[in-house]
Amino acid sequence: MNHERTCKIKIVENGPYIVTGSVPLYEKNIVSKGKITELEDGRELHQAEKYALCRCGKSENAPFCDGAHIKVGFNGVEKASREKFEDRAVRIEGPNLDLLDDHRCAYARLCHKKDGKAWRLTKKSDNPEFREEAIIAASECPAGRIVAYDKTGKAIETEYEPSIEILQDPEQQANASLSVKGNIPIESAEGFIYEIRNRVTLCRCGKSKIKPFCDASHIDADRLKAAGFDV
């Protein structure tokens, strides 16, 4: 049986994400180490064949749903574009590598590497070391905002097994997004299946303007502006 096809995330109208298919669940902390940012293991989380993850940001049993969305009158209307990634994205061309960028940023900062960010590294991809670093930077972006392409137009992707990572951002004092890996289908409240992708991030603060996907609204806008983030 194809495990990927048995996994699914179903969005409940104004409610949680219902995850089925025994999708492994982990907690990861976003940690800055000099010029680079990495993920470190967090606490162990309960594993189950089926579970509900909070989408409103008010659960007292986070990351799991405790029904808080009903008490707070959560508005979970999904407003994200339903176009495919390649139709939404802009192309950044480098000498030996291209980068597609759809600007859906979760501010996880894993695109930051020792020699620069993914965009700068792509522009300098005639250097083999920078090219490899750009590919790693793109592949580690949990939102799937950026994807590296070779000059034949083939996407260069790390193969991820189906999993969900609860991202925590201690540096920004924020509960970050849900990192969904490994081509898990995501079904909208009305039954639409979003483009199945290797990497996406889902909102769990309840504030994103592109629900169900994360737009970094979990971080204070003033902090984002100070970091040079376009808000």
N, C-alpha and C positions, 0 to 999 in steps of 0.2 A: 504493500500500500504506500502511495506517495504521501509522506507525512505533511508536506506543504499544503496539499489539497484538503487535508482534514482539519487544518488550523483555520480559524476565522475570528475576526473581530466584528461584532455587530453593535452598532450605535443605537441606543434607546432614545426615543424622542424626549428631549429635555432631561435625559438621565445618563446612566453610566455606559461604559464600554463593556459588553459581554464577550469574554474571551473563551473560546472552546477549542478542544483539540490538544489538551495537555501542553500548552505553550510554556516553555521554561520562563520563569520570572526572576529577574535579578535587580539588585540595587547597585548603582554605580555613582561614585562621587567625581565631579569635575574638579581637577586639581591642576593649578598652574605650577610649572617647574621651570623657572627662568623664561626663555622665549617660547617654550612649548607648553601644550596643555595635554593632559592625559586623563584616563579614567581609572579610578581605583575601586576595588570591591567595597561595597557597603555591607549592611546587615543582611542576613539570610531572610528570605521571604517564604511564606507558605506556598507550596506548590499544589496544584489541583488540575483535574481534567477541565473544569469550568470555573471561572471566577469573574467577578464584576469589579472593574477599576473606576475610581472616582473621576468624573469629568467636570464637576462644578468647582472643585478646589476647596470645598468646605467640610469634607469628611473628617471625622475625628479618628478614623481608623485607616487613614491614608497609607498606601495607595489604593486600598479597597473601598468600595462604596458602602456607606452606612445609611443611605436614604436621605442625606442632608439636602440633596437637590430638590426634594419635595418641600422641605421646611423653608428653604430660601427662595423658592420660586425660580429656579435656574432656567435661563433662556439659552438653550443649547442649539439654536438654529444654525445649520451648516451653511456657510457662505463661501467656501473655497471654490475656486474655479475647477471645473471638471475637465478641462483640456488636458491632454497628455503632456508630460514633462517636456519633451522635445519641441512641442508647439508653444509652450510658455517661455522656454528658456532663451537667453541670449548667448551668443557664442563669443568666447574670448580666444583669440588665436595666438598661438606661440609658434616658434620655429620648428618644433618637433613634437608638439602636443597641443591639443585644443581643450577648452574647458567650457561646458555648458552650465549656465547659472540661472536658476528660476527665482532667486531672491527670497525663497521661503526659508528664513534663517531662524534657528532656535537658539542662537548665541551660545552654542556649546564650546566653540573656540578650538575644536580639534583640528581645524584647518591651519592652525598656527604651528609652524615648524621652525627648526633652528636657523634656517636660512631665509625665512620669510613666510608669508601666507601663500596659499595655493595659487592665487592670481599672479603674484609676482614671480613665483617659481615657474608657472606656465610660460610667462613671457620670456623666461631665460632657459627654456627647455632644450636649447641646443647644447647645454651642459648636461651630460648624462646623470650626474648626481642630483641636480636640481629637478630634472625630469622625473626621476624616481621618487623624489621627495614630494613633488606635486601630485603624483598618482596616489601616494599614501595619504596625503592631506585630503584629497578629494574622497577617497574610499572610506576614510574615517569620519566624514561629515555625517552625523546621525540623521539629519533632516533630509539627506539626499539633495540638498540645495545645489551642490556641484558634482558633476560627473566628468571624469577625464575621458577623452577620446583620442585614439591615435589618428594619424594623418590619412588612414583609409576610411575613417568614419566609424570605426568600431569602438564601442564603449569598453573601458577598462575597469572592471569591477571585482572586488573581493567577494567570493562566494560565502554568504552568511547562512547559517542554519536558522530556522525559525526561532525567534526569542523576543522577549520584551524586556527592556532595561528601564527601570525607574531612575531617571537622572536627577541627582541632587547637586546643587551649586552652592557649597558653603561659602565660597569667596564672595558671591553676590547675595548671600543670605536668602536664597530662594529655592523653592521646590521647582525643579526644571521640568522638562517635557517627558513624555513616554517615547522611548526610542524603540521603534518596531523594525525588526530585521528579518530578512529571509523570505520575502515575497508572501507575506500573510495577507489574504484578502481582507479588505475593510469595507463593510456594507453600511451605507447610510441609513438613517432612520426610515427613509421612504423606500429603501430597497435597492438603491443604486450602488453598484460595485465600483469603487474608485480604482484608478489605474494601479495595478499590482506592481509594487516596486520592491527592490532589495533593501531600501532604507527610507524610512519616513519618521517624522516625529509628530505625535499627537498632543494636543493641548490638554493639560490637566489642572490649569488654574481657573478655567472658565472665562477668561478675558480675551482670548484670541479673536481677531477680526476675520480670520480665515478658518474658523472651525470647520472640520474637526482637527485641522493641522495647527501646529505651534507657530506663532509669529514673534516669540520672545516677550510676550506681554507679561510673563511671570516676573520679569525684571523691571524695576522702577525706570521710567522713561528718562529721568535725569541722569541716571547711571549709564544708560545706553548712549545718550548724547555725549556724555563725558568720554566715553570709550570710542567715539567716532562712528557710532552706529546710526544709520539713517532711520529715524522714527518719525 
